[in-house]
Amino acid sequence: MLSFVVAMDRNRVMGLNNDLPWHLPKDLKFFKEKTTGHTMIMGRKTYDSLGGPLPNRKTVVLTSQDPSYPEEVDVIHDIRTIKEWNKEYPEEEFMVIGGATIFEQVIPFVDRMYITWIDESFEGDTQFPAFSEEDWILTSKEKGEKNEGNPYDYFFLQYDRKK
C-alpha cells in the first residue's frame, strides 16, 4: 500500500523555507506513530530538512541528483520504482512524506492519505497538490487536542481511495 503522511493548513500550505511553518508537537507524534516501522519515501529537500535518517524507519530518497548519503539511506531515481515496490510488496505500507513535487507525481496512484489538517492560514512556499474528494472516502477524522503547546485547531484525517 502506498500512503501519504502530510500536514497542511486550510490553504494546503505545508512548508516554508524547507521547514514547517508551525509547531505542533501532537502532529509530530502522529507522524512518528504512522511512519515507525515503515519505509519512508521522500525527496532530497525533505530528507535534508530532517537532518538525516529517522530511527526505526527505512529511508528512501527519490532524486535526480547523485549526492552522497549515509549507507543506511537508499537512493532511487525514478518514480516507477515506487510503483513497482507497491505491486511487489502489497502487504507493506510505503509512506511518502514529501515534498510537493513527489506528492504531485505520486497522487494518481496513492492508496491512502494521512493528513493533519490545521484550521489556520500560514505563510508558505510549498503546497500540497489539489485533489478531488470525489475520488476519496474520509474513513477517519479525529480532532486534535488544542492546548498551550498545540495552539491551533487541527484534525487527523484518513482518506482511502475509492476502488
N, C-alpha and C positions, 0 to 999 in steps of 0.2 A: 504494500500500500504506500502511496506517495501522499505526504501531508505537508501543509504549510504551518509554520508557527510564526505568528506575526502580531505586533501591537501597532495600533493606528488610532489617530484621532478621528473626529467626525468628518473631516475633510480628506481622509485616507492618508494624511501625513504620517510617515513612520520614521523619518530621520532628519537630522540637521548636522551638517559638517561631520558626517560619518559617525554619528552618535545619536542616542535617543534624546529627543527634545524635552523629556520629562523624567522624573524619578518616581518610580512606582515599585517599591520592594515586593509587593504581592504579585505583580506581573513577573518579576524576575524569578520568584519562587515557582510560579506556574510554568514558566519556560523551562526551568530545571526539571520539574516533575515530568513534563511532556517529553523532553529530549534525552534524559538519562537512560542509558542502556540501548540507545538507538544510533543509527548513522545520521549525522547532520551534514547536509549539503549546503554549501554557501559559495558566494563569490569572493574574490580576493579582498575587496574592501571590507566586506563583512568580517572575514577572517582577521584582517588587520585590526578592526575595531574591538575584537575580542581579546587581542593581545596574546593569542596562542591557543593551542588545543584546550578544550574544557575536559575536566576529569569524567571518566566513566561514559564517554561517548566517542564514537569513531568520527573523525573529522575528514571531510572530503571538500576540496576546494575546486570549483569549476572556474577555469581561467584560460584565456588565450595566450597568456604570457608563460614564461618558464622561470618564475622566481624560485629561489631555494626555500624549502620548508623543512621543518623538523621531520625526522624519519617516520614519526607516527601519523603524519598527515598524508593522505592520498590526494593526488592531483589528477583531475580529468580535464579534457579539453573540448568535450563535445556533449551537448545536451542529450544526444542519442544514447549515451552511456547510462544516463538516469532511466530512460525508458526501458532499456534492456534489463537493468537491475530490477526494475519494478515487475517485469514479466518473469524473470528468472527466480526471484525470491518473493512470491506473492504473500508469504506469511510474515515478512518483515515490514516494519513501518519505517520508511525513509523520511526524514524530516528536513524539508527545505526551509532555511531560516533567513534567506535574503541574499542579495539585495534586490532592488526594484527590477533590474534587468532580468535576473533569473526568475523572479516571480512571474514576470510578464511572459517569459518564454515557456514556463512550465504550466501555467494556469490552464491551458487547454486539456491537459491530461492528468491533473492532480485529482486525488480521490477525496481528500478531506482538508478542511481548513480550521485550525485552532486560532481564533482571533481574539486578542484582548482589545476591545473597542472602548476607547476613552471618550467620554462625552464632554469634550473640551476642544478648543481650537488652539493649535500651536504653530509657531513659525517653523517652516521646514523646507528642505530642498529635495526630499525624496518622498514619493507617494506610492502606495500600494496600487496596483492596476485596478481599474474599474471591472466589476464582474456583474453578471446578470443573476439576480436572486432567483430567477425562473429555473436556472439550472441546478439549484441547490436546495437542500432541506435543512432548516435550522433544527438540529437534533438536540442541542443543549444550550441553555442560556442561564448563567449564574451571575448575580450581582456581586461585585467585589466589595470587600469591606473598606469603607471610607473612614479614614482616621487621620491623625496628625502626620504620620509617615506616608500615607497614601491619600493625598488631599483632593483627588478628583473622583467624580462618579465614573465607574467603569464596569464593564461586563466581560465575562469569559464566554465566548460563543464557539460552538462547534457546528460547522456546516459539512454535510456529506453530499457528494454529487448524486443527483438523481440518476438512476440506472436507465 
